[in-house]
Amino acid sequence: MFPEVHFVTVFADGPGGGNPAPIVVDAATMTDEEMRDVARRSGHESGFVLPAPVGSGCDLALRFWVPNHEMSMCGHVTVGALWLLDRLGRLPGDEVRVFTPSGIVLGWLGGPVGRRTVEISQPLGAVEPLADVRVEFLLDVLGITRDDLAPAPVQNASTSRVKTLLPLASPALLDALRPDFDRVEEACTLVDSTGLYPYAVGDPGRPVFDARQFPRSSGYPEDAATGIAATALVAGLLAAGRVAPNAGAVHVRQGRAMGRPSRIDVRFARDGDAVTGLRLGGAVALADGAERSTR
């Protein structure tokens, strides 16, 4: 029997928005090929809940698959899975420890029944600028020139996976991008990245940014909402001095060019005045208003 798959939508910012997340809440007996088949059937990043490894100190484990391969971490799937498990009464409390292939992720749930919120932890990560010769190739793949860039560095940034951040001069240029999708994987491989993440200032004077995600080899050309890329973007913005550590929530809007408006919220975790990490959250809802399953 094919496992029951629950569908949630994560990070929606309007009708038709957000990133669908198929979740299997009892995946302990599934094989790798069965997990991959769920992702292939749905065409989306999919999450699989398993018992935590003995001695890990965690409450549960998560694995993540896209149609082409397993991933070490997926932000929107983790947020969606914790929201769903909370709804089903399957969590031990409002603070949980999740074992993932990329390491232990902390989760926090809050709010009243019907308006529950979820945030997950991400490290502050690593950020480095890219050499000009590599930037030229990326621009060619995206179909733009240096004149289309904002006066900010092109960076590789990573909290869980490396994303390549390309600052564009305006949201209009971002929405108009028509990449050469046949060369995106080559471009990502050249810069040792898992996705190109061009972005633009979305609301001057406020910490709001627009972005698009073109993944290296997930099995689809563009992603409507990418939590791990959004946290990488915020880490890059902080390193470049483009957001202040006391900014409060940074809002990353994605998916508009796909007709799937999304918003990802990222906050700084702090110890006194020091930024120690990031918290990733956003809206979650049942897909189509109800649980569904595929068999």
C-alpha positions in Angstrom: 0.0 0.0 0.0 1.3 3.4 -0.9 1.9 5.5 2.2 -0.5 8.3 3.2 0.8 11.6 2.1 -0.5 14.8 3.7 -0.2 18.0 1.7 0.5 21.4 3.3 1.3 24.8 1.7 4.1 26.8 3.3 4.9 30.5 3.0 1.8 31.6 1.0 1.4 35.3 0.6 -1.8 35.4 -1.4 -4.2 33.2 -3.4 -2.3 30.3 -5.1 0.9 31.2 -3.3 3.3 29.2 -1.3 5.3 26.1 -1.8 3.4 22.7 -1.6 5.0 20.2 0.8 3.9 16.6 0.7 4.6 15.0 4.2 4.6 11.4 5.2 4.2 11.3 9.0 4.9 7.6 9.4 7.9 6.9 7.1 9.9 4.5 9.3 9.4 1.5 7.0 9.8 3.3 3.7 12.8 2.7 1.4 14.8 5.4 -0.3 13.1 4.6 -3.6 9.7 4.8 -2.1 10.5 8.3 -0.7 11.9 9.4 -4.0 8.7 8.2 -5.7 6.6 10.4 -3.5 8.6 13.4 -4.6 8.4 12.3 -8.3 4.7 11.8 -8.1 4.1 15.2 -6.6 6.8 17.1 -8.3 7.7 18.9 -5.1 10.2 18.8 -2.2 8.8 16.1 0.1 9.3 15.3 3.8 9.4 12.1 5.7 9.0 11.8 9.5 10.9 9.0 11.2 11.8 8.2 14.8 14.9 10.0 16.1 18.1 8.0 16.3 18.7 6.5 19.7 20.9 8.7 21.8 20.4 11.8 19.6 18.4 13.7 22.1 15.9 14.6 19.4 12.1 14.2 19.3 11.9 13.1 15.7 13.9 12.8 12.5 13.2 14.2 9.0 14.4 13.3 5.6 13.9 15.3 2.4 13.6 14.3 -1.2 13.1 16.2 -4.5 12.3 14.3 -7.7 16.0 13.9 -8.6 17.7 13.2 -5.2 17.7 13.4 -1.4 18.5 16.8 0.2 20.3 17.4 3.5 17.8 20.1 4.6 14.6 21.8 3.4 13.3 24.8 5.3 9.7 24.9 4.1 9.2 21.2 4.5 10.5 21.3 8.1 8.2 24.2 8.9 5.3 22.5 7.3 6.0 19.1 8.9 6.2 20.6 12.4 2.9 22.5 11.8 1.2 19.3 10.6 2.5 17.1 13.4 1.3 19.7 15.9 -2.1 19.7 14.3 -2.2 15.9 14.5 -1.2 16.0 18.2 2.1 14.2 17.4 4.6 16.6 19.1 5.7 16.4 22.7 5.5 20.2 23.3 6.0 23.6 21.8 9.8 23.2 21.6 11.2 20.3 19.6 14.6 19.0 18.4 14.6 17.6 14.9 17.4 15.3 13.6 18.1 16.0 9.9 20.9 15.0 7.6 22.4 18.5 7.9 22.3 18.4 11.7 20.0 19.1 14.6 17.3 21.8 14.0 15.3 23.4 16.8 11.7 24.2 16.3 9.4 26.5 18.2 5.6 26.5 18.0 3.3 29.2 19.4 -0.1 30.9 19.2 -3.6 29.7 19.8 -5.4 26.8 18.1 -6.2 27.7 14.5 -3.4 30.3 14.4 -0.3 28.2 15.3 3.1 29.6 14.3 6.3 27.7 13.6 9.9 28.8 13.5 13.0 26.7 13.0 16.7 27.4 13.7 19.4 28.0 11.2 23.0 28.8 11.8 24.4 32.2 10.8 26.4 30.3 8.2 29.3 31.3 5.9 29.5 34.0 3.3 32.1 34.7 0.6 32.2 37.0 -2.5 32.6 35.4 -6.0 35.4 36.1 -8.4 34.5 38.4 -11.3 35.2 35.7 -14.0 32.6 33.4 -12.4 30.1 36.3 -12.1 30.3 37.0 -15.8 29.3 33.4 -16.6 26.4 33.5 -14.2 25.1 36.8 -15.7 25.2 35.2 -19.2 23.2 32.2 -18.0 20.6 34.6 -16.4 20.5 36.7 -19.6 21.6 40.0 -18.0 24.7 42.2 -17.8 26.6 44.0 -15.1 24.5 47.1 -15.7 21.5 45.1 -14.3 23.3 44.5 -11.0 22.8 46.7 -7.9 26.0 48.1 -6.2 26.4 45.1 -3.8 28.5 42.0 -3.8 27.7 38.8 -5.6 28.1 36.2 -2.9 27.9 32.5 -2.1 26.1 32.1 1.2 25.2 29.1 3.2 23.2 28.3 6.3 22.4 24.7 5.4 23.2 24.6 1.6 25.2 27.1 -0.6 23.1 29.6 -2.5 24.5 32.2 -5.0 23.1 35.6 -4.2 23.0 38.1 -7.2 21.8 41.6 -6.3 19.6 43.1 -9.1 18.9 46.8 -9.6 15.1 46.4 -9.4 12.2 44.0 -8.8 11.1 44.6 -12.4 14.5 43.2 -13.7 14.0 40.2 -11.3 10.5 39.4 -12.6 11.7 39.7 -16.2 14.5 37.2 -15.9 14.4 34.4 -18.4 17.4 32.1 -17.6 18.9 29.6 -19.9 17.7 26.7 -17.8 19.8 24.2 -19.8 22.9 25.9 -18.3 21.7 26.5 -14.7 23.2 23.3 -13.4 26.5 24.1 -15.1 26.5 27.5 -13.6 25.8 26.2 -10.1 28.5 23.5 -10.4 31.0 26.2 -11.5 30.5 28.2 -8.3 29.8 25.1 -6.1 26.3 26.2 -5.3 22.9 24.4 -5.1 20.9 27.3 -6.6 21.1 30.8 -8.1 19.2 33.3 -6.0 18.9 36.7 -7.7 17.2 39.3 -5.5 16.3 42.9 -5.3 15.3 45.5 -2.7 11.5 45.1 -2.6 10.6 48.0 -0.4 13.2 50.7 0.1 13.6 51.8 3.7 12.2 48.5 5.0 13.8 45.0 5.4 11.8 43.6 2.5 13.5 41.8 -0.5 12.2 40.1 -3.6 14.0 36.9 -4.8 13.8 34.0 -7.3 15.3 30.6 -6.9 16.7 28.5 -9.8 17.9 25.2 -8.3 20.9 23.3 -9.6 19.3 19.8 -10.2 16.1 19.4 -8.3 13.9 18.2 -11.2 12.1 21.5 -11.7 13.3 24.9 -13.1 12.1 27.3 -10.4 11.0 27.2 -6.7 8.1 29.3 -5.4 9.5 29.6 -1.8 12.9 28.5 -0.6 13.5 28.9 3.2 17.1 27.8 3.1 17.9 30.3 0.3 16.1 33.1 2.2 18.2 32.5 5.3 21.3 32.4 3.1 20.2 35.7 1.7 19.7 37.3 5.1 23.2 36.0 6.1 24.6 37.6 3.0 22.8 40.9 3.6 24.1 41.0 7.1 27.7 40.3 6.0 27.4 43.1 3.4 25.9 45.6 5.9 22.6 45.8 3.9 20.5 44.8 6.9 21.2 45.7 10.6 21.4 43.0 13.2 18.6 44.8 15.1 16.3 44.9 12.1 13.7 42.6 13.5 12.1 40.3 10.9 13.5 40.4 7.4 10.8 39.5 4.8 11.8 37.7 1.6 9.1 37.6 -1.1 9.4 34.9 -3.7 7.2 33.1 -6.3 5.6 36.2 -7.8 6.9 35.6 -11.3 5.4 32.1 -11.1 2.0 33.3 -10.0 2.6 31.8 -6.6 3.3 34.7 -4.2 5.1 33.7 -1.1 6.7 35.4 1.9 9.4 34.0 4.1 10.2 35.6 7.5 13.7 35.5 8.9 14.6 36.8 12.4 18.0 37.1 14.0 18.6 34.9 17.1 20.6 36.9 19.6 22.7 36.5 22.8 22.8 40.1 24.1 24.1 42.2 21.3 25.6 39.3 19.4 23.8 37.6 16.5 24.1 33.8 17.1 21.9 32.4 14.3 18.7 32.8 12.4 15.0 31.8 12.9 13.0 30.9 9.8 9.2 30.9 9.7 6.1 31.8 7.8 2.5 30.9 7.0 1.4 27.2 6.8 -2.0 25.8 5.7 -3.5 22.6 4.6 -3.4 22.4 0.8 -6.8 23.0 -0.7 -8.2 23.4 2.8 -8.0 19.8 3.8 -5.7 16.8 4.2 -5.3 14.8 1.1 -3.5 11.5 0.4 -2.1 9.8 -2.7 -1.9 6.0 -3.0 
